[in-house]
Amino acid sequence: MTIAVIIPVFNEACGIGQTLSHTATLGFDELIIVDGGSSDRTCAIVEAFEDRLRTGSDSRPAPASPAIRLLKAAAGRARQLNTGAAGSRCEVLLFLHADTYLPTNARQAISTALSDEACVGGRFDVRFDSPRPIARLVGHMMNLRSRWSGIATGDQALFVRRDVFERIGRFAEIPLMEDIEFSRRLKRAGRLAPLRHQVVTAFRRWERNGPVRTILLMWTLRFLYWIGVSPSRLQHFYSIVR
């Protein structure tokens, strides 16, 4: 099966080059970056990386270089993810944050999970790039919560069969919680694979605002969302936890 990696970006110049270099070695078929209006060098870095792949000047031990494309979309992660999906020709879509590294066996793990025709998609376990005990605890609790509830967040690198993605209606273009809302619908579509292979993601958001404060804010936002408060009303707090 063919697999596309879709990465939404917005002012990610500090790390997108490393993410692309790592992801391009993993044997995926397409690497689609969707910019939401960056004002830094994000697009220039992506275009330079694309040129190196095209000319063969980027010598990396990759099984094969993926087709890489930079697309533009209106700001908003859901819009960017939907734009990337629409621009892909692959059978499976993997949605990856710009500050997250997939495990080296990610493609094989996805292919194995989806060899079961009843499986519609899945996600990875997550580990943060910080050695702090609080980072290990947060990652452990995220994985436990996801395994218990069947709900995943974007940090966990969601993947889905394209036909299922189209059938359940893509990402809802809401200001936040688009990953949770999509995950809830995906859960109803069929069996999900909660892969124990770990993605490594940045702890920067938690460090910037303080881990405990960020945890409390995110729990509060999710609780309000679960009881019916609309994402539009909650978006006021989004800049605090993004």
N, C-alpha and C positions, 0 to 999 in steps of 0.2 A: 504494500500500500504506500501511497505517496503522502508525505507529511510536510505541512508548512508551519513555520514558526512566525508568529505575528507579534511584533513589539511596538506598543504605543510609546511615543516619546514626547517630552515637552521640557526643553532646557536641560538635557541630559549630557551635555558636552563632557562633564567630568568623568563619566564612566561608560558611555555607550561604545566607545572604541574597544575597550576590553571585553564587553559583553559580546560584541560582534565577532571579535577574534576567537573567543572561546566557542561560541555557538556554531560558527562556520566550520568547525572541525568535526562536528558530531554526525555528519552524514545525512542531514535533512535535505529535502528537495527544494524548498523555497525558504527564503529569509526575507520577510516583508516588514519594513519599518514604516510606521505611520506617524508623521509629525503633526502635532496639533497647534502649530504656530510658534515654534521656538524662536527666541530672540538672541540666543547665543550661537555657538559654532556647531550645534548638533547636526544640522543638515550637511554642513561642509565635511564633517568627520565621516558621516555615512557615505556621502558621495565619493570621498577619497578612498574609503574602504572598498566600495563597489568597483572603482577604477582599478585598484590593485588586484582584485579577484579576476576582473575581465582581462587584464593584460598578463596575468600570471606572475606578477612581481611580488606577490605575497606568498612566500614559501612557508607553508604550514603542513604538518602531517595529517592532512584531511583525506578521508576516503574519496571524496569528490566534493568540489565546490558547489554550494547551492546557488540557484538563481536568486539574486538579491535585487530588491526594488525598494525605492523610497517613494512613498505616497504621501499626499497631503490631505488633511481633513480639518473640519471645524474642531475647535478645542472641545475636549470632553473625552474621557477614556472610552466610554461606550461607543461613541461615534467613530473614534479611531479604530477600535477593534472591529466594528462592523465594516468599515472601509477596507481594512486589511483582509477580512474574510472574503469580501466581494472581489478583491483583486487577486485572490489565490485560485489556482487550478487544482489544488490537491484534495485528496479524499479525507484527510484528517487535518484538523486545525489545532494548533497548540498556541495558547496565549501566554506570553512571557513578559514580565516586567523588565524594564531597562536595567535595573540594578540586581538582576537575579541570574545565577549561573546554573544551568542544567547539569545533572550528573553525566558522566561520559557515556554511560550505557542507556541514555534516555530514549533514543530511537528504538532500540531493541526492547526495552521495557514496555513502551507504548504498543509496539507491534505485537508483543506477546499477549498483552492485556486484551487487545482488540481482535485477536484471533478467535476469541469467544464471540460469536455473532450476537449474543444477548447483551454484551457490554456496549454501552453507547458512548462512554467516555470515562474520564477519571481525573486524577490529580496526583501530585507528588507530596511526600512529607517535606517539611521545611526545616532548615537550620539557618540561624543567623551567623553572620561573619564575625561577630564579636565573641571574645573568650569570657566575657562577664557571666557569672552564674545567672543573673536575671535574664540574659539573652537566651541561655539554654533552657531556662524555665518557661519563658514565653513561647519558644518554639515547641517545646514538649506539650504544653497546654493547647496550642493551636492544633497540633496533630491529633491529640486525644479528642478534642471537641469535634474536629472534622470527621474523625472515624466514628464517633458516637452518633453524630447528627446526620451524616451524609452530605453536609453542606461544606463547600470549599470557598476559599477566597482567592483573589488574583495572585497573592504571594505564592500560592502553591502550584502555579503553572497548570491551569486547567487545560484539558484536551478533550476533543469531541469529534465524532464523525460528522463530516460536512452535511450529509443528508439529514441527520438529526438536528444539527444546528439550524438548518433552514426550516425544518418542520416545526420546531418549537418557537420559532419567531425571533432568532438572533438575540443580541443584547438589547434590553430596554434602554432607550436613550434618556436616562435619568442622571441627575448631577452626581450621585454617589450610590453605593450599595448595588451597582450594576452586576458585580460578580456574585453576590449573595442571591440576588433576585434570579439571575440566570441559573445558578447552581440549584436553586429550589425547583425550577422547571425541569432542568436536566435530570434531577433525581426521579421525577415522576415519569420520565420517558423510558427508563430501563435501568439495567444494572450499571453501577459505577465501580471503577477500579481505584481503590485508595492505595496507591503505590507507596511502598516503604522506602524506595530510593529517594534520596534527599536532594532538593534544590538548595542552593546557598544564596541567601538574599541579604541585602544591606540592613544594618541595624540603625542607620543614620536618622530615620524619622523618630525612633524611640530615644536615641541619644540627644537629639536636638531639643526636644521638649521635656525630657526626663522620662525614664521608663514607666514609673508608677503613674505619673500624671497622664501619659499617653494611654496606658492600659485602661485607666478609669474613664477617660474620654471616649475611647473606642467602645468599651462595654456599654457606656451610656447611649451612644449613638445607635448601636445595634439593638439595645433594648427598646429604644424609642421607635426604631424601624419595625421591630417585631410586633409592637402593639399598635402599629398603624400610622405613625407619624410619617408624612410624605418626605421623600428625599429632597424635594424642593425646599421644605422648611428646615431640613437638617443641614443643607449645604453651607449655611453660615458658619458652621463649626469645622467644615472640611479642611480649610486652610490650616487649621491648628494641628490636624493629625496627618496631613498628606506627606 
